Amino acid sequence: MSTPRPASSDPGELAIAEQVAAYQREFPLVDPQVETIVSTLSRVARRMSVAYGRQLTVLGITSAEWEVLKALVVAGSPYQLGPGELAKRLGLTPAAMTHRIDRMVAEDLVTRERDEANRVRVIIELTANGRAKWLESMRMAAVFEEELLQDITPTERPALSEQLGRMLRRIEESQPDALGRTDDLA
């Protein structure tokens, strides 16, 4: 008979059940079922973020750079956007976008060229190297994500996807300006 693994591998972090018990002790009105779900989702998201960050480090790119690569890929072929559109899509100031693009041009992830049809307009384009790094990151993520979901059967996955989607929609409807950013909380 195997011993159940602790819910937390960090010795300084309480297992979810212990954390929820502490919350109930201090705030008896907390719904333990809701708090268990929310705390688990929070830990999953945090650990996924760390895992993705490690994968990107192996590829020599940052998560901020990956977001730019993703925006260009999502834009579709020829994988081009103006810096203003990139900044808008990523929720950045134009100055922050310029700084990020400068680094990425130096790393041969993107190019920055004047639009021949409109010399005032600048075009940021994904390079072959940038696309290769994005594709490799997606391959690595696919392996990680399949391992992550291995205990959820293919027949269970649609229901989980739908439930998480409903939760996301609820947050987006109640916090439409948040978009995952916390800079307004400082």
Residue frames as a rotation matrix with the C-alpha (Angstrom) as fourth column:
MET 1
0.590 0.807 0.000 0.00
0.807 -0.590 0.000 0.00
0.000 0.000 -1.000 0.00
SER 2
-0.342 -0.746 0.572 1.50
0.716 -0.601 -0.356 3.36
0.609 0.288 0.739 -1.00
THR 3
-0.281 0.157 -0.947 1.57
0.770 -0.551 -0.320 6.39
-0.572 -0.819 0.034 1.24
PRO 4
0.695 0.567 0.441 -0.38
0.718 -0.564 -0.407 9.37
0.018 0.600 -0.800 -0.12
ARG 5
-0.401 -0.841 0.364 1.87
0.829 -0.502 -0.248 12.15
0.391 0.203 0.898 -1.34
PRO 6
-0.304 0.279 -0.911 1.57
0.591 -0.695 -0.410 15.50
-0.747 -0.663 0.047 0.41
ALA 7
0.640 0.656 0.400 -0.41
0.735 -0.372 -0.567 18.15
-0.223 0.657 -0.720 -1.44
SER 8
0.915 -0.404 0.000 2.60
-0.391 -0.884 -0.255 20.47
0.103 0.233 -0.967 -1.23
SER 9
0.607 -0.771 -0.193 6.20
0.681 0.630 -0.374 19.63
0.410 0.095 0.907 -1.98
ASP 10
-0.107 -0.592 0.799 7.40
-0.095 -0.794 -0.601 22.92
0.990 -0.140 0.029 -0.47
PRO 11
-0.362 -0.058 -0.931 8.21
0.801 0.492 -0.342 22.33
0.478 -0.869 -0.131 3.21
GLY 12
-0.952 -0.020 -0.304 7.24
0.191 -0.816 -0.546 25.94
-0.237 -0.578 0.781 3.99
GLU 13
-0.598 0.784 -0.169 3.86
-0.701 -0.409 0.584 25.66
0.389 0.468 0.794 2.29
LEU 14
-0.438 0.540 0.719 0.89
-0.525 0.496 -0.692 24.08
-0.730 -0.680 0.067 4.01
ALA 15
-0.872 0.340 0.351 -0.98
0.484 0.697 0.529 21.28
-0.065 0.632 -0.773 2.31
ILE 16
-0.629 0.684 0.370 -4.27
-0.151 -0.574 0.805 22.55
0.763 0.451 0.464 0.88
ALA 17
0.256 0.781 -0.569 -6.32
0.483 0.406 0.775 20.78
0.837 -0.474 -0.273 3.57
GLU 18
-0.175 -0.397 -0.901 -4.19
0.981 -0.154 -0.122 22.32
-0.090 -0.905 0.416 6.32
GLN 19
-0.971 -0.182 0.158 -4.47
0.212 -0.957 0.196 25.76
0.115 0.224 0.968 4.75
VAL 20
-0.288 0.943 0.165 -8.24
-0.077 -0.194 0.978 25.48
0.955 0.269 0.128 4.46
ALA 21
0.259 0.344 -0.903 -8.46
0.823 0.410 0.392 24.27
0.505 -0.845 -0.177 8.08
ALA 22
-0.619 -0.545 -0.566 -6.49
0.751 -0.621 -0.224 27.34
-0.229 -0.564 0.794 9.18
TYR 23
-0.853 0.382 0.355 -8.79
-0.104 -0.791 0.603 29.58
0.511 0.477 0.715 7.18
GLN 24
0.092 0.950 -0.300 -11.83
0.241 0.271 0.932 27.95
0.966 -0.158 -0.203 8.80
ARG 25
-0.074 -0.195 -0.978 -10.30
0.989 0.115 -0.098 28.38
0.132 -0.974 0.184 12.24
GLU 26
-0.814 -0.373 -0.446 -9.82
0.449 -0.890 -0.075 32.13
-0.369 -0.261 0.892 11.64
PHE 27
-0.643 0.652 -0.402 -12.90
-0.751 -0.639 0.165 32.73
-0.149 0.409 0.900 9.48
PRO 28
-0.664 0.343 0.664 -15.54
-0.006 0.886 -0.463 30.07
-0.748 -0.311 -0.587 10.22
LEU 29
0.357 0.893 -0.275 -17.84
-0.307 -0.166 -0.937 31.25
-0.882 0.419 0.214 7.43
VAL 30
-0.374 -0.550 -0.747 -15.41
-0.892 -0.009 0.452 30.12
-0.255 0.835 -0.488 4.73
ASP 31
0.803 0.597 0.002 -16.81
-0.552 0.744 -0.375 27.35
-0.225 0.300 0.927 2.55
PRO 32
0.065 -0.882 0.467 -14.13
-0.389 0.408 0.826 24.64
-0.919 -0.235 -0.317 2.71
GLN 33
0.282 0.098 0.954 -15.14
0.694 0.666 -0.273 23.13
-0.663 0.739 0.119 -0.62
VAL 34
0.962 0.082 0.261 -14.93
0.240 -0.712 -0.660 26.48
0.132 0.698 -0.704 -2.42
GLU 35
0.649 -0.759 0.051 -11.66
-0.693 -0.562 0.451 27.37
-0.313 -0.328 -0.891 -0.69
THR 36
0.105 -0.598 0.795 -10.16
0.070 0.802 0.594 23.99
-0.992 -0.007 0.126 -1.58
ILE 37
0.555 0.169 0.815 -11.04
0.792 0.195 -0.579 24.47
-0.257 0.966 -0.026 -5.25
VAL 38
0.971 -0.138 0.193 -9.79
-0.058 -0.927 -0.371 28.05
0.230 0.350 -0.908 -5.40
SER 39
0.492 -0.837 0.238 -6.57
-0.633 -0.156 0.758 27.31
-0.597 -0.524 -0.607 -3.49
THR 40
0.156 -0.395 0.905 -5.86
0.409 0.860 0.305 24.31
-0.899 0.323 0.296 -5.70
LEU 41
0.757 0.167 0.632 -6.46
0.653 -0.242 -0.718 26.31
0.033 0.956 -0.292 -8.88
SER 42
0.899 -0.437 0.037 -4.14
-0.438 -0.891 0.116 29.01
-0.018 -0.120 -0.993 -7.59
ARG 43
0.209 -0.857 0.471 -1.36
-0.402 0.364 0.840 26.53
-0.891 -0.365 -0.269 -6.89
VAL 44
0.330 -0.041 0.943 -1.83
0.717 0.660 -0.222 24.80
-0.614 0.750 0.248 -10.24
ALA 45
0.931 0.068 0.359 -1.58
0.304 -0.687 -0.660 28.14
0.201 0.724 -0.660 -12.05
ARG 46
0.700 -0.708 0.096 1.50
-0.654 -0.582 0.483 29.19
-0.286 -0.401 -0.870 -10.08
ARG 47
0.080 -0.694 0.715 3.30
-0.107 0.708 0.698 25.90
-0.991 -0.133 -0.017 -10.65
MET 48
0.552 0.154 0.820 2.38
0.761 0.310 -0.570 25.84
-0.342 0.938 0.054 -14.34
SER 49
0.979 -0.190 0.072 3.81
-0.150 -0.917 -0.370 29.34
0.137 0.351 -0.926 -14.69
VAL 50
0.347 -0.895 0.279 7.07
-0.668 -0.027 0.743 28.23
-0.658 -0.445 -0.608 -13.08
ALA 51
0.130 -0.263 0.956 7.26
0.382 0.903 0.197 25.13
-0.915 0.340 0.218 -15.31
TYR 52
0.801 0.195 0.566 6.65
0.598 -0.237 -0.765 27.17
-0.015 0.952 -0.306 -18.48
GLY 53
0.859 -0.512 -0.020 9.26
-0.506 -0.853 0.128 29.69
-0.082 -0.100 -0.992 -17.33
ARG 54
0.140 -0.823 0.550 11.84
-0.317 0.489 0.813 26.93
-0.938 -0.288 -0.193 -16.93
GLN 55
0.344 0.042 0.938 11.09
0.743 0.599 -0.299 25.64
-0.574 0.800 0.175 -20.42
LEU 56
0.960 0.045 0.276 11.55
0.216 -0.748 -0.627 29.10
0.178 0.662 -0.728 -21.89
THR 57
0.593 -0.803 0.066 14.84
-0.620 -0.403 0.673 29.51
-0.514 -0.440 -0.736 -20.02
VAL 58
0.098 -0.517 0.851 16.09
0.324 0.825 0.464 26.34
-0.941 0.230 0.248 -21.73
LEU 59
0.459 0.175 0.871 15.23
0.885 -0.006 -0.465 28.01
-0.076 0.985 -0.157 -25.05
GLY 60
-0.597 -0.791 -0.133 16.97
0.787 -0.610 0.094 31.24
-0.156 -0.049 0.987 -24.06
ILE 61
-0.496 0.494 0.714 13.85
0.124 -0.774 0.621 33.41
0.860 0.396 0.323 -24.10
THR 62
-0.974 0.220 0.063 11.78
-0.120 -0.260 -0.958 35.09
-0.194 -0.940 0.279 -21.43
SER 63
-0.340 0.927 0.161 8.05
0.830 0.376 -0.411 34.77
-0.441 -0.006 -0.897 -20.89
ALA 64
0.183 0.359 -0.915 7.74
-0.050 -0.927 -0.373 38.43
-0.982 0.114 -0.151 -21.94
GLU 65
-0.615 -0.463 -0.638 9.48
-0.665 -0.130 0.735 37.63
-0.424 0.877 -0.228 -25.23
TRP 66
-0.889 0.337 0.310 7.31
0.409 0.889 0.206 34.55
-0.206 0.310 -0.928 -25.68
GLU 67
0.004 0.945 -0.328 4.21
0.510 -0.284 -0.812 36.74
-0.860 -0.164 -0.483 -25.37
VAL 68
-0.009 -0.083 -0.997 5.44
-0.653 -0.754 0.068 38.88
-0.758 0.651 -0.047 -28.28
LEU 69
-0.923 -0.349 -0.165 6.22
-0.358 0.613 0.704 35.78
-0.144 0.709 -0.691 -30.36
LYS 70
-0.598 0.769 0.228 2.75
0.644 0.630 -0.434 34.43
-0.477 -0.113 -0.872 -29.57
ALA 71
0.160 0.684 -0.712 1.06
0.026 -0.724 -0.689 37.69
-0.987 0.092 -0.134 -30.59
LEU 72
-0.333 -0.359 -0.872 2.88
-0.831 -0.325 0.451 37.62
-0.445 0.875 -0.190 -33.93
VAL 73
-0.997 -0.012 0.078 2.04
0.019 0.920 0.392 33.95
-0.077 0.392 -0.917 -34.54
VAL 74
-0.329 0.944 -0.028 -1.62
0.625 0.195 -0.756 34.50
-0.708 -0.266 -0.654 -33.62
ALA 75
-0.028 0.267 -0.963 -1.73
-0.455 -0.861 -0.226 37.44
-0.890 0.432 0.145 -36.07
GLY 76
0.695 0.289 0.658 -1.06
0.319 0.696 -0.643 34.88
-0.644 0.657 0.392 -38.80
SER 77
-0.232 -0.803 0.549 1.19
0.871 0.080 0.485 34.87
-0.433 0.591 0.681 -41.80
PRO 78
0.389 -0.918 -0.077 3.22
0.196 0.165 -0.967 36.97
0.900 0.361 0.244 -42.58
TYR 79
0.378 -0.203 -0.903 3.54
0.913 0.245 0.326 37.28
0.155 -0.948 0.278 -38.75
GLN 80
-0.697 -0.559 0.449 3.71
0.521 -0.825 -0.218 41.06
0.493 0.082 0.866 -38.67
LEU 81
0.525 0.796 -0.302 2.25
0.839 -0.425 0.339 43.76
0.141 -0.431 -0.891 -36.43
GLY 82
0.194 -0.414 0.890 3.00
-0.016 -0.908 -0.419 47.37
0.981 0.067 -0.182 -35.69
PRO 83
-0.762 -0.554 -0.336 4.60
0.321 0.127 -0.938 48.13
0.563 -0.823 0.082 -32.32
GLY 84
-0.683 0.578 0.447 1.48
-0.718 -0.644 -0.265 50.03
0.135 -0.502 0.854 -31.22
GLU 85
0.347 0.823 -0.448 -0.75
-0.701 0.546 0.459 47.05
0.623 0.155 0.767 -31.96
LEU 86
-0.104 -0.474 -0.874 1.67
0.319 0.817 -0.481 44.73
0.942 -0.329 0.066 -30.15
ALA 87
-0.941 -0.262 0.215 1.71
-0.083 -0.438 -0.895 47.05
0.329 -0.860 0.391 -27.12
LYS 88
-0.252 0.936 0.247 -2.09
-0.941 -0.297 0.164 47.15
0.227 -0.191 0.955 -27.09
ARG 89
0.404 0.422 -0.812 -2.42
-0.359 0.889 0.284 43.36
0.842 0.177 0.510 -27.36
LEU 90
-0.150 -0.583 -0.799 0.07
0.564 0.613 -0.553 42.83
0.812 -0.533 0.237 -24.53
GLY 91
0.811 0.541 -0.222 -1.19
0.495 -0.432 0.754 45.65
0.312 -0.721 -0.618 -22.30
LEU 92
-0.033 -0.918 -0.394 2.13
0.952 -0.149 0.268 47.49
-0.305 -0.367 0.879 -22.42
THR 93
0.569 0.063 -0.820 3.08
-0.040 -0.994 -0.104 51.12
-0.821 0.092 -0.563 -22.77
PRO 94
0.972 -0.233 -0.028 4.72
-0.035 -0.028 -0.999 52.08
0.232 0.972 -0.036 -26.07
ALA 95
0.283 -0.920 0.271 8.02
-0.920 -0.340 -0.193 52.70
0.269 -0.194 -0.943 -24.23
ALA 96
0.049 -0.225 0.973 7.95
-0.606 0.767 0.208 49.23
-0.794 -0.600 -0.099 -22.64
MET 97
0.834 0.304 0.461 7.13
0.166 0.659 -0.734 47.69
-0.527 0.688 0.499 -26.02
THR 98
0.793 -0.594 -0.135 10.03
-0.449 -0.419 -0.789 49.53
0.412 0.686 -0.599 -27.67
HIS 99
0.008 -0.806 0.592 12.44
-0.985 0.095 0.143 48.26
-0.172 -0.585 -0.793 -25.01
ARG 100
0.250 0.166 0.954 11.19
-0.223 0.969 -0.110 44.69
-0.942 -0.185 0.280 -25.45
ILE 101
0.981 0.126 0.146 11.43
0.116 0.222 -0.968 44.89
-0.155 0.967 0.203 -29.24
ASP 102
0.500 -0.865 -0.050 14.98
-0.830 -0.462 -0.312 46.29
0.246 0.197 -0.949 -29.01
ARG 103
-0.156 -0.552 0.819 16.08
-0.748 0.607 0.267 43.20
-0.645 -0.571 -0.508 -27.05
MET 104
0.420 0.430 0.799 14.25
0.085 0.858 -0.507 40.84
-0.904 0.281 0.323 -29.38
VAL 105
0.950 -0.193 -0.244 15.78
-0.288 -0.248 -0.925 42.40
0.118 0.949 -0.291 -32.50
ALA 106
0.108 -0.977 0.185 19.23
-0.992 -0.119 -0.049 41.97
0.070 -0.178 -0.982 -30.91
GLU 107
-0.313 -0.164 0.936 18.40
-0.478 0.878 -0.006 38.30
-0.821 -0.449 -0.353 -30.24
ASP 108
-0.854 -0.008 -0.520 17.17
-0.510 0.209 0.835 37.74
0.102 0.978 -0.183 -33.83
LEU 109
-0.673 0.711 0.204 13.66
0.458 0.618 -0.639 36.86
-0.580 -0.337 -0.742 -32.66
VAL 110
0.566 0.818 0.101 11.98
0.647 -0.366 -0.669 39.68
-0.511 0.444 -0.736 -34.61
THR 111
-0.583 -0.648 0.490 12.88
0.807 -0.534 0.253 42.34
0.098 0.543 0.834 -37.16
ARG 112
0.256 0.601 -0.757 11.86
0.497 -0.754 -0.430 45.99
-0.829 -0.266 -0.492 -37.14
GLU 113
-0.694 -0.434 0.574 11.52
0.702 -0.232 0.674 47.62
-0.159 0.871 0.465 -40.55
ARG 114
-0.578 0.503 -0.643 9.86
-0.404 -0.861 -0.310 50.70
-0.709 0.080 0.701 -42.00
ASP 115
0.195 0.744 0.640 6.76
0.502 0.485 -0.716 49.96
-0.843 0.461 -0.279 -44.05
GLU 116
-0.772 -0.546 0.326 7.69
0.528 -0.265 0.807 50.67
-0.354 0.794 0.493 -47.68
ALA 117
-0.203 0.792 0.576 4.11
0.814 -0.190 0.549 51.76
0.544 0.580 -0.606 -48.43
ASN 118
0.806 0.425 0.412 3.99
0.090 -0.776 0.624 54.14
0.585 -0.466 -0.664 -45.43
ARG 119
-0.071 -0.996 -0.055 7.46
0.269 0.035 -0.962 55.24
0.960 -0.083 0.266 -44.25
VAL 120
-0.167 0.070 0.983 6.01
-0.820 -0.563 -0.099 56.52
0.547 -0.823 0.151 -40.95
ARG 121
0.775 0.583 0.245 4.78
-0.627 0.659 0.416 53.04
0.081 -0.476 0.876 -40.02
VAL 122
-0.457 -0.880 0.132 7.10
-0.888 0.442 -0.125 50.45
0.051 -0.174 -0.983 -38.46
ILE 123
0.622 0.606 -0.496 6.51
-0.587 0.780 0.217 46.73
0.518 0.156 0.841 -38.88
ILE 124
-0.247 -0.600 0.761 7.64
-0.884 0.461 0.076 44.10
-0.396 -0.654 -0.645 -36.38
GLU 125
0.506 0.368 -0.780 8.02
-0.728 0.668 -0.157 40.71
0.463 0.647 0.606 -38.03
LEU 126
0.722 -0.179 0.668 8.75
-0.338 0.751 0.567 37.28
-0.603 -0.635 0.482 -36.62
THR 127
-0.091 -0.812 -0.576 12.09
-0.996 0.074 0.053 35.84
0.000 0.579 -0.816 -37.78
ALA 128
0.300 0.100 -0.949 12.72
-0.342 0.939 -0.009 32.20
0.890 0.328 0.316 -38.65
ASN 129
-0.717 -0.621 -0.318 14.65
0.121 0.338 -0.933 31.93
0.687 -0.707 -0.167 -35.36
GLY 130
-0.728 0.515 0.453 11.74
-0.679 -0.448 -0.582 33.47
-0.096 -0.731 0.675 -33.42
ARG 131
0.304 0.870 -0.388 9.26
-0.897 0.398 0.190 31.11
0.320 0.290 0.902 -35.03
ALA 132
-0.033 -0.401 -0.916 11.52
-0.059 0.915 -0.398 28.11
0.998 0.041 -0.054 -34.33
LYS 133
-0.944 -0.315 0.097 11.77
-0.094 -0.025 -0.995 29.09
0.315 -0.949 -0.006 -30.64
TRP 134
-0.330 0.903 0.277 7.99
-0.934 -0.270 -0.232 29.54
-0.135 -0.335 0.932 -30.43
LEU 135
0.387 0.477 -0.789 7.37
-0.647 0.750 0.136 26.14
0.657 0.458 0.598 -32.07
GLU 136
-0.421 -0.606 -0.675 9.85
0.117 0.702 -0.703 24.42
0.899 -0.375 -0.225 -29.76
SER 137
-0.891 0.155 0.426 8.22
-0.453 -0.332 -0.827 26.05
0.013 -0.931 0.366 -26.73
MET 138
0.102 0.990 -0.095 4.87
-0.993 0.108 0.056 24.71
0.066 0.088 0.994 -27.93
ARG 139
0.174 -0.112 -0.978 6.31
-0.250 0.956 -0.154 21.20
0.953 0.271 0.138 -28.32
MET 140
-0.814 -0.544 -0.203 7.75
0.087 0.231 -0.969 21.33
0.574 -0.807 -0.141 -24.81
ALA 141
-0.645 0.646 0.408 4.48
-0.751 -0.439 -0.493 22.69
-0.139 -0.625 0.769 -23.39
ALA 142
0.233 0.767 -0.598 2.46
-0.815 0.489 0.311 19.96
0.531 0.415 0.739 -25.13
VAL 143
-0.233 -0.399 -0.887 4.54
0.142 0.888 -0.437 17.27
0.962 -0.227 -0.150 -23.41
PHE 144
-0.983 -0.160 0.092 4.22
-0.047 -0.260 -0.964 19.00
0.178 -0.952 0.248 -20.02
GLU 145
-0.415 0.900 0.134 0.47
-0.909 -0.403 -0.108 19.54
-0.043 -0.167 0.985 -20.44
GLU 146
0.202 0.450 -0.870 -0.17
-0.477 0.821 0.313 15.93
0.855 0.352 0.381 -21.43
GLU 147
-0.580 -0.473 -0.663 1.69
0.369 0.573 -0.732 14.82
0.726 -0.669 -0.158 -18.30
LEU 148
-0.922 0.249 0.295 -0.26
-0.385 -0.640 -0.665 17.34
0.023 -0.727 0.686 -16.24
LEU 149
-0.080 0.995 -0.063 -3.59
-0.996 -0.082 -0.031 15.98
-0.036 0.060 0.998 -17.48
GLN 150
-0.663 -0.270 -0.698 -2.67
-0.459 0.883 0.094 12.29
0.591 0.383 -0.710 -17.43
ASP 151
-0.945 0.318 -0.077 -5.00
0.256 0.574 -0.778 11.57
-0.203 -0.755 -0.624 -14.49
ILE 152
-0.172 0.906 -0.386 -7.97
-0.452 -0.421 -0.787 13.18
-0.875 0.039 0.482 -16.23
THR 153
-0.312 0.060 0.948 -9.45
0.572 0.808 0.137 10.82
-0.758 0.586 -0.287 -18.78
PRO 154
-0.981 -0.056 0.188 -10.22
0.192 -0.476 0.858 11.97
0.042 0.877 0.478 -22.31
THR 155
-0.200 0.976 0.082 -13.93
0.680 0.078 0.730 11.65
0.706 0.202 -0.679 -21.51
GLU 156
0.294 0.267 -0.918 -13.56
0.914 -0.359 0.188 13.86
-0.279 -0.895 -0.349 -18.39
ARG 157
-0.649 -0.746 -0.147 -11.57
0.673 -0.654 0.346 16.60
-0.354 0.126 0.927 -20.14
PRO 158
-0.509 0.481 0.714 -14.47
0.432 -0.575 0.695 18.27
0.745 0.662 0.085 -22.00
ALA 159
0.576 0.762 -0.294 -16.41
0.622 -0.176 0.763 18.71
0.530 -0.623 -0.576 -18.74
LEU 160
0.162 -0.611 -0.775 -13.36
0.843 -0.322 0.430 20.14
-0.513 -0.723 0.463 -16.95
SER 161
-0.780 -0.465 0.419 -12.68
0.625 -0.613 0.483 22.46
0.032 0.638 0.769 -19.87
GLU 162
-0.101 0.849 0.518 -16.27
0.450 -0.425 0.785 23.69
0.887 0.313 -0.339 -19.85
GLN 163
0.661 0.358 -0.660 -16.28
0.736 -0.135 0.664 24.23
0.149 -0.924 -0.352 -16.08
LEU 164
-0.215 -0.823 -0.525 -13.02
0.787 -0.464 0.406 26.16
-0.578 -0.326 0.748 -16.11
GLY 165
-0.714 0.023 0.700 -14.29
0.564 -0.572 0.595 28.18
0.414 0.820 0.395 -19.06
ARG 166
0.392 0.913 0.116 -17.38
0.568 -0.339 0.750 29.16
0.724 -0.228 -0.651 -17.06
MET 167
0.476 -0.296 -0.828 -15.16
0.788 -0.274 0.551 30.25
-0.390 -0.915 0.103 -14.17
LEU 168
-0.630 -0.772 0.086 -13.00
0.709 -0.526 0.470 32.33
-0.317 0.357 0.878 -16.51
ARG 169
-0.367 0.580 0.727 -16.05
0.535 -0.507 0.675 33.98
0.761 0.637 -0.124 -18.08
ARG 170
0.647 0.616 -0.449 -17.39
0.702 -0.252 0.666 34.85
0.297 -0.746 -0.596 -14.61
ILE 171
0.046 -0.721 -0.691 -14.11
0.739 -0.441 0.509 36.57
-0.672 -0.534 0.513 -13.72
GLU 172
-0.796 -0.393 0.460 -13.92
0.605 -0.507 0.614 38.36
-0.008 0.767 0.642 -17.06
GLU 173
0.004 0.883 0.470 -17.51
0.602 -0.377 0.704 39.58
0.798 0.280 -0.533 -16.70
SER 174
0.797 0.347 -0.494 -17.01
0.599 -0.352 0.719 40.83
0.076 -0.869 -0.488 -13.14
GLN 175
0.311 -0.782 -0.540 -13.50
0.161 -0.516 0.841 42.22
-0.937 -0.349 -0.035 -13.72
PRO 176
0.850 0.145 0.507 -13.48
0.488 0.147 -0.860 43.25
-0.199 0.978 0.055 -17.41
ASP 177
0.817 -0.567 0.108 -10.49
-0.454 -0.747 -0.486 45.55
0.356 0.348 -0.867 -17.04
ALA 178
0.622 -0.576 0.530 -8.26
-0.455 0.285 0.844 43.09
-0.637 -0.766 -0.085 -15.17
LEU 179
0.820 -0.233 -0.523 -7.04
-0.432 0.347 -0.832 40.86
0.376 0.908 0.184 -18.01
GLY 180
0.724 -0.516 -0.457 -4.74
0.588 0.809 0.018 39.06
0.361 -0.282 0.889 -15.59
ARG 181
-0.209 -0.831 0.516 -2.72
0.296 -0.557 -0.776 42.18
0.932 -0.010 0.362 -14.72
THR 182
0.450 0.311 -0.837 -2.16
0.879 0.015 0.477 43.38
0.161 -0.950 -0.267 -11.18
ASP 183
-0.556 -0.775 0.301 -0.32
0.711 -0.631 -0.310 46.68
0.430 0.041 0.902 -11.82
ASP 184
-0.125 0.590 0.797 -3.34
-0.173 -0.804 0.568 48.64
0.977 -0.067 0.203 -10.59
LEU 185
0.741 0.443 -0.505 -3.13
0.336 0.407 0.849 46.94
0.582 -0.799 0.152 -7.19
ALA 186
-0.184 -0.939 -0.291 0.22
0.828 0.012 -0.561 48.39
0.530 -0.344 0.775 -6.15
